[in-house]
Amino acid sequence: MAHNTVLDDSQISRVIEMAWEDRTPFAAIEYSYGCTEADVITVMRQQLKPSSFRLWRQRVTGRATKHQVKRSFVVGRAYCKTQYKPR
């Protein structure tokens, strides 16, 4: 991990979850957990079965939503209109 970041089991689980999400960029994972894209790849390689790791790599390689510099502003963030409205 970058900067000697040590993650506990729940944090590793969350990093894996965020890595699988299509609209969560690697920059968000780095901001939240201090893991660079290379660190996330290492975590995924260590924690997933080889076949699952290959599927994940195939899925995220070149995916614009996983790399902020490739994202257009149109993609934006997932947002529910009623998410912050009182009921």
N, C-alpha and C positions, 0 to 999 in steps of 0.2 A: 504494500500500500504506500501511497505517496505520503511523505512527511511522517513516517512511522505510525500511520493510522492503524489502530487495532479495533476491529469490529467484533461485537459479541454476536451470538447466534441470532438474536432478533433483528439486529441491524443487517447482518448478512442476508437474512430472509427478505428484508425490505429492499435491499439493493437488488436482489434477484427479481423480486416482484416489479420494481421500477424498470429494470433492464428489459423485462418481457413486455412492458406496456409500450404500445406503439407511439403514443404522443408524449412520452416522458423523455426529454433529451438528456444526453449524457451530462450536459452542463448542470442540469438540475440534481443529478446524482452527486456530482462533484461538489456542488454547493451544499447539499444536505449532509454528505458523509465524507467529503474530502477524497473521494476515489476518482481518479482520472479515467478516461475511457479504457486505457490499457489496464488499469487496476480492475475495472469492472469485467473486462475480458478474462483476466486471471481468476477472479472470483468465480465467474461462470464456469470456466474450464475445471476448476477444482471441485466445485459443488454439484455440477450436473453430470449425468451419465454422458458418455461420449456422443451418443446419438442425439441426445437433447441439446448438447452444446453445439453440434453441427447444425441442427435445425435453427437454433437461436442465431448463430452467426450468419446463416443464409438469410434469415429474416431481417436482420438489422443492417447488413452490409449494404451501404448505399442508400438506406432509407432516409429520406429528407427529414422526416419528423424526429429522428433520433439525433440529428446533428443540427444545432441551432443555426450555424452559418448557412446551411442548405435550406432552412425553413423560410417560407415566405410569410409575411405578416398575416396573410389570409388564413393560414392554418389556425393561428391563434391558440387558445386554450379551450379545453372542454369546459363548458359552463352551462348549467341548467338555469333557465330564467327564474325559476322559483327558489333557487338555492338559498338566497340571502333575504328573501322577502318574508315578513311575518305572516303567519296564517291566522 
